[in-house]
Amino acid sequence: MQRERSDIEPIAIAEEAVMIVLLEDCRDPWTHAELQRMIGSRMCSEDDVCDAIGHLHASGLVNVTGELITPSRAARRMDELEI
């Protein structure tokens, strides 16, 4: 049974959105503020985006250097494999 989009945690929505933006946009890197402005909406707040970046960093999917966020090599490779 597939869950409705509204049943998904806002941070999970933000994590997905951050990865989509980072992997689909050829510019590198993004700042926290840029990602918050781009992704923050009714379904997830700017705080959710910030928390999502922290979770993704802890999981090894993004690199955080000061204010700059880039996808990790592992995330880029998974994207190449289309998994």
C-alpha positions as CSV (number, residue, x, y, z in Angstrom):
1,M,0.0,0.0,0.0
2,Q,1.4,3.3,-1.0
3,R,1.3,6.1,1.5
4,E,-0.3,9.4,0.6
5,R,2.2,12.3,0.2
6,S,0.5,14.1,3.1
7,D,1.3,11.1,5.4
8,I,5.1,11.4,4.8
9,E,7.1,13.3,7.5
10,P,8.0,16.8,6.4
11,I,11.7,16.1,7.0
12,A,11.6,13.1,4.7
13,I,10.0,15.3,2.0
14,A,12.7,17.9,2.6
15,E,15.5,15.2,2.4
16,E,14.1,14.0,-0.9
17,A,13.9,17.6,-2.2
18,V,17.4,18.5,-1.1
19,M,18.8,15.4,-2.9
20,I,16.8,16.1,-6.1
21,V,18.1,19.7,-6.2
22,L,21.7,18.8,-5.5
23,L,21.8,15.9,-8.0
24,E,19.8,17.5,-10.8
25,D,21.3,20.9,-10.7
26,C,24.7,21.1,-12.4
27,R,25.8,24.0,-10.3
28,D,27.8,23.2,-7.3
29,P,27.7,24.0,-4.3
30,W,24.5,25.3,-2.7
31,T,24.3,27.2,0.6
32,H,21.9,26.4,3.4
33,A,20.0,29.6,2.8
34,E,19.6,28.9,-0.9
35,L,18.3,25.4,-0.3
36,Q,15.9,26.7,2.4
37,R,14.5,29.4,0.1
38,M,14.2,27.0,-2.8
39,I,12.6,24.1,-1.0
40,G,10.8,25.7,2.0
41,S,7.0,25.5,1.3
42,R,3.7,24.5,2.9
43,M,4.8,20.8,3.0
44,C,8.1,21.5,4.7
45,S,9.4,24.5,6.5
46,E,12.8,26.1,6.2
47,D,13.7,24.4,9.6
48,D,12.7,21.0,8.1
49,V,15.2,21.7,5.2
50,C,17.9,22.5,7.7
51,D,17.2,19.4,9.7
52,A,17.1,17.3,6.5
53,I,20.6,18.6,5.5
54,G,21.8,17.5,9.0
55,H,20.3,14.1,8.5
56,L,21.7,13.7,5.0
57,H,25.1,14.8,6.2
58,A,25.0,12.3,9.1
59,S,24.1,9.6,6.6
60,G,27.0,10.5,4.3
61,L,24.8,11.6,1.4
62,V,25.9,15.3,1.5
63,N,29.1,17.1,2.3
64,V,28.8,20.2,4.4
65,T,31.7,22.7,4.5
66,G,30.6,25.8,6.5
67,E,27.5,27.0,4.7
68,L,28.2,25.1,1.5
69,I,26.4,21.8,0.7
70,T,27.3,19.3,-2.1
71,P,26.2,15.8,-2.8
72,S,28.7,13.1,-1.7
73,R,30.5,10.9,-4.2
74,A,28.4,8.0,-3.0
75,A,25.2,9.9,-3.6
76,R,26.4,10.9,-7.1
77,R,27.3,7.3,-7.9
78,M,23.9,6.1,-6.7
79,D,22.3,8.7,-8.9
80,E,24.4,7.5,-11.9
81,L,23.2,3.9,-11.2
82,E,19.6,5.2,-11.1
83,I,18.9,3.2,-8.0
